[in-house]
Structure formats: C-alpha cells, structure tokens
C-alpha cells in the first residue's frame, strides 16, 4: 500500500525476492521476520524497492492500457489477413489493407456470408480501438508535455514520442539510480545500453539487476534497433 497508518519519517520497502535471510529461515513468524528486517536495515543491507509517485503510477497505467490496445489491434489485423489467406485471396494492391482503399477492395472480395460478417465485426472493433488509442495518446501527451526529460529523450536517434513516454514511465525518478550504468541495466543488454551509454563504447555484459517493466520492452527494443547506428551526444548523467 502507498499509505501508512501512522506518521513516520521514512518507510523502507524491501524487495521480497532479494531478502533471502527470511526466505531461508527455518522458523518464520511475523516477529522474527520483523526483527530480521530491522537488522538488515540497520546494517544497510536491506534491498529496498523504489516506489513511484502518483504521477508516475498514472503514467504507467496509461502506458499499460495503450499496450493492451495495440496488442488487440494487432490481433484483429492478423485475423483479417488469416481470413483472406484461408480463402486463397491474393494480396491487396493497396498499401494499407485496412485503409479506405483497402476496405473498398475487401468489400469486393468473394467471401462466404459467415466470414463476411466476422470480417465486418473485426473492422468495427478496429475502428473503436483506433478511437481509444487516440484518446490514450492524447492523455499521455497532456501528462508529459511539460517534462524536460521528454525533450531530452526525443533527441536520441530512434526514439519517438510514444517510446519516450514509455521510458519516462519505466524510469520514473532518474535520481534513484546511483550511476548511468545502473540506469542502463533497467533494460536489456542491446536496448538502453546502446541508446543511453554514449560514454561506454563497449557493450554491457552484466546480467540486469533490476526487473524492467514489460510495457516498455517492445518499444525500447524497436528504438534500439533504429538507433544503433549513432549514439547520443549527451550522457544520461545529465538527465537529473
């Protein structure tokens, strides 16, 4: 929970996956676990977890919602193509199968009545998803339009507005990372390491020590593929 029952100076949240002393204890009670946590915290060995603020949580919810909509849209597009392939219909001459010209071509194709009804249902669902995506993108832009970090992220080759907002939601407060290398470990070896580590010519070969957010993974990987040719001119230590 993000709220406390009683006022306190600081609340430390431990990572349960890393608190091995409790997991390996033979005798486990709330009193013993609390004492072990207190000892770890007093000796500065407690693996803490950073908790995002309300604005970052809201941004993450919107990014997650957008990813769900994109996945649903991709599924429907694949189903439309599968129907055409099942009936051995040649490839659409239009560039966009689901655009205006593509839909005119779709309506002219000889399909059974049941397949035609299913195709029309999918097209209506795609139109609804496009409207929802537009609303989510608008909300994301309004929530991050004044963020200076967004403008800095857009200077990286291969990063567009959607990817930059996803990175902001995954990173949160950049001050929580003690070094640029720790920030790079947030993503996979060939993603942020090639986008954000201009000062390190050699690739990072260590295993990630943090669990990245899955919502940002697809967009970051595509951006890394587009941005591997040139590295950014600024070090990520200047993001604060």
C-alpha positions as CSV (number, residue, x, y, z in Angstrom):
1,X,0.0,0.0,0.0
2,X,1.1,3.6,-0.7
3,X,-0.3,4.9,2.6
4,X,0.8,4.4,6.2
5,X,-1.5,4.0,9.2
6,X,0.8,6.1,11.4
7,X,3.1,9.1,10.5
8,X,6.7,8.2,10.2
9,X,9.9,9.8,8.9
10,X,10.6,7.2,6.3
11,X,9.2,4.0,5.1
12,X,11.6,1.4,3.6
13,X,10.1,-1.2,1.3
14,X,12.1,-4.4,0.9
15,X,12.3,-6.5,-2.2
16,X,10.9,-9.9,-1.2
17,X,12.9,-11.7,-4.0
18,X,16.2,-10.5,-2.5
19,X,15.6,-10.9,1.2
20,X,17.0,-14.4,1.3
21,X,17.6,-14.4,5.0
22,X,13.9,-14.5,5.6
23,X,13.1,-17.0,2.8
24,X,15.7,-19.5,4.1
25,X,14.8,-19.2,7.8
26,X,13.5,-22.4,9.3
27,X,11.4,-20.6,11.9
28,X,9.2,-18.0,10.3
29,X,6.9,-15.7,12.3
30,X,5.9,-12.1,11.9
31,X,8.0,-11.2,15.0
32,X,11.1,-13.0,13.7
33,X,10.7,-11.5,10.2
34,X,10.3,-8.0,11.5
35,X,13.5,-8.4,13.6
36,X,15.5,-9.6,10.7
37,X,14.2,-6.8,8.5
38,X,15.2,-4.3,11.2
39,X,18.7,-5.8,11.5
40,X,19.2,-5.7,7.7
41,X,18.0,-2.1,7.6
42,X,20.3,-1.0,10.5
43,X,23.3,-2.6,8.8
44,X,22.4,-1.1,5.4
45,X,21.9,-4.5,3.8
46,X,18.2,-4.2,3.2
47,X,17.5,-4.5,-0.6
48,X,14.9,-1.7,-0.9
49,X,12.4,-1.1,-3.7
50,X,11.7,2.3,-5.1
51,X,8.0,3.3,-5.1
52,X,6.9,5.6,-7.8
53,X,4.8,8.7,-7.1
54,X,1.2,9.2,-8.1
55,X,2.0,10.9,-11.4
56,X,4.4,8.1,-12.4
57,X,1.8,5.4,-11.4
58,X,-0.8,7.2,-13.5
59,X,1.6,7.4,-16.5
60,X,2.4,3.7,-16.1
61,X,-1.3,2.8,-16.1
62,X,-1.9,4.7,-19.3
63,X,1.2,3.2,-21.0
64,X,0.0,-0.3,-20.0
65,X,-3.5,0.5,-21.3
66,X,-2.1,1.6,-24.6
67,X,0.0,-1.5,-24.9
68,X,-3.2,-3.6,-24.4
69,X,-5.0,-1.7,-27.1
70,X,-2.1,-2.1,-29.6
71,X,-2.0,-5.8,-28.9
72,X,-5.7,-6.1,-29.5
73,X,-5.4,-4.1,-32.8
74,X,-2.6,-6.4,-34.0
75,X,-4.6,-9.5,-33.2
76,X,-7.6,-8.2,-35.2
77,X,-5.4,-7.3,-38.2
78,X,-3.8,-10.7,-38.2
79,X,-7.3,-12.3,-38.1
80,X,-8.4,-10.3,-41.1
81,X,-5.3,-11.5,-43.0
82,X,-5.9,-15.0,-41.9
83,X,-9.4,-15.0,-43.3
84,X,-8.1,-13.8,-46.7
85,X,-5.3,-16.4,-46.7
86,X,-7.7,-19.2,-45.8
87,X,-9.8,-18.5,-49.0
88,X,-6.7,-18.1,-51.2
89,X,-7.4,-14.4,-51.9
90,X,-4.5,-12.6,-53.5
91,X,-2.7,-9.8,-51.7
92,X,-4.4,-6.4,-51.5
93,X,-3.0,-3.9,-54.1
94,X,-3.5,-1.0,-51.7
95,X,-0.7,-0.1,-49.3
96,X,-2.9,-0.2,-46.3
97,X,-5.3,-3.2,-46.2
98,X,-7.5,-1.6,-43.6
99,X,-7.4,2.0,-45.0
100,X,-10.1,3.5,-47.2
101,X,-8.9,1.9,-50.4
102,X,-8.1,-1.3,-48.7
103,X,-11.6,-1.6,-47.3
104,X,-13.2,-1.0,-50.7
105,X,-11.1,-3.8,-52.0
106,X,-12.1,-6.0,-49.1
107,X,-15.8,-5.5,-49.8
108,X,-15.3,-6.6,-53.3
109,X,-13.7,-10.0,-52.4
110,X,-15.8,-13.2,-52.7
111,X,-16.2,-14.4,-49.1
112,X,-18.8,-16.7,-47.5
113,X,-21.6,-14.9,-45.6
114,X,-20.3,-16.1,-42.2
115,X,-16.7,-14.9,-43.0
116,X,-18.1,-11.6,-44.3
117,X,-20.0,-11.0,-41.0
118,X,-16.9,-11.8,-39.0
119,X,-14.8,-9.5,-41.1
120,X,-17.2,-6.6,-40.7
121,X,-17.2,-7.2,-36.9
122,X,-13.4,-7.0,-36.8
123,X,-13.4,-3.8,-38.8
124,X,-15.8,-2.2,-36.4
125,X,-13.7,-3.3,-33.5
126,X,-10.6,-1.9,-35.2
127,X,-12.3,1.5,-35.6
128,X,-13.3,1.5,-31.9
129,X,-9.7,0.6,-30.9
130,X,-8.3,3.4,-33.0
131,X,-10.6,5.9,-31.2
132,X,-9.5,4.6,-27.8
133,X,-5.8,4.8,-28.9
134,X,-6.3,8.4,-29.9
135,X,-7.7,9.2,-26.5
136,X,-4.9,7.4,-24.7
137,X,-2.2,9.1,-26.8
138,X,-3.8,12.5,-26.1
139,X,-3.9,11.9,-22.4
140,X,-0.3,10.7,-22.4
141,X,0.8,13.8,-24.3
142,X,-1.0,16.1,-22.0
143,X,0.5,14.4,-18.9
144,X,4.1,14.7,-20.1
145,X,4.1,17.7,-22.4
146,X,5.9,19.9,-19.9
147,X,8.5,17.4,-18.8
148,X,12.0,18.5,-19.7
149,X,13.2,14.8,-19.7
150,X,10.8,14.1,-22.6
151,X,12.5,16.7,-24.8
152,X,15.9,15.2,-24.0
153,X,14.7,11.7,-24.8
154,X,13.5,12.9,-28.2
155,X,17.0,13.9,-29.1
156,X,18.0,10.2,-29.1
157,X,18.1,8.6,-32.5
158,X,15.2,6.2,-32.9
159,X,13.1,7.5,-30.0
160,X,9.7,9.0,-30.8
161,X,7.1,10.5,-28.5
162,X,5.5,7.2,-27.7
163,X,8.7,5.5,-26.9
164,X,9.9,8.5,-24.8
165,X,6.8,8.5,-22.7
166,X,7.1,4.8,-22.1
167,X,10.7,5.2,-21.0
168,X,9.6,8.0,-18.6
169,X,7.0,5.8,-17.0
170,X,9.5,2.9,-16.6
171,X,12.4,5.0,-15.3
172,X,10.5,7.3,-13.0
173,X,12.8,9.5,-10.9
174,X,16.2,9.2,-12.5
175,X,17.8,10.3,-9.3
176,X,17.1,6.8,-7.8
177,X,19.9,5.4,-10.0
178,X,23.4,5.9,-8.5
179,X,25.1,5.9,-11.9
180,X,24.3,5.8,-15.6
181,X,25.3,2.2,-15.7
182,X,22.6,1.3,-13.2
183,X,20.1,3.1,-15.4
184,X,21.2,1.1,-18.4
185,X,20.7,-2.1,-16.6
186,X,17.0,-1.3,-16.4
187,X,16.6,-2.6,-19.9
188,X,18.1,-5.4,-21.9
189,X,21.8,-5.5,-22.9
190,X,21.2,-4.3,-26.5
191,X,18.4,-1.8,-25.8
192,X,19.2,1.1,-23.5
193,X,22.8,0.2,-23.3
194,X,23.3,1.3,-26.9
195,X,20.9,4.3,-26.7
196,X,22.0,5.9,-23.4
197,X,25.6,4.9,-22.9
198,X,27.5,7.2,-25.2
199,X,30.4,7.3,-22.8
200,X,30.8,3.5,-22.9
201,X,31.9,2.1,-26.4
202,X,31.9,-1.5,-25.2
203,X,28.6,-3.3,-24.7
204,X,27.5,-4.1,-21.1
205,X,27.8,-7.8,-20.5
206,X,26.5,-8.0,-16.9
207,X,23.1,-9.5,-16.2
208,X,20.4,-7.0,-15.3
209,X,20.0,-6.5,-11.6
210,X,16.5,-5.0,-11.9
211,X,13.3,-6.3,-13.3
212,X,12.3,-4.0,-16.1
213,X,8.7,-3.1,-16.8
214,X,7.3,-5.3,-19.6
215,X,5.3,-2.4,-21.1
216,X,8.3,-0.6,-22.3
217,X,10.2,-3.6,-23.6
218,X,8.8,-3.8,-27.2
219,X,9.1,-0.1,-27.9
220,X,12.6,0.2,-26.4
221,X,13.8,-2.8,-28.5
222,X,12.5,-1.3,-31.7
223,X,14.1,2.1,-30.8
224,X,17.4,0.4,-30.1
225,X,17.3,-1.3,-33.4
226,X,16.7,2.1,-35.2
227,X,19.2,3.9,-33.0
228,X,22.2,1.6,-33.1
229,X,23.9,3.5,-35.9
230,X,24.6,6.6,-33.9
231,X,24.9,7.1,-30.2
232,X,23.5,10.2,-28.3
233,X,25.8,13.1,-27.7
234,X,24.8,13.5,-24.1
235,X,25.5,11.3,-21.2
236,X,22.5,10.1,-19.2
237,X,24.1,11.6,-16.1
238,X,22.7,15.0,-17.3
239,X,19.1,13.9,-17.0
240,X,18.6,15.0,-13.5
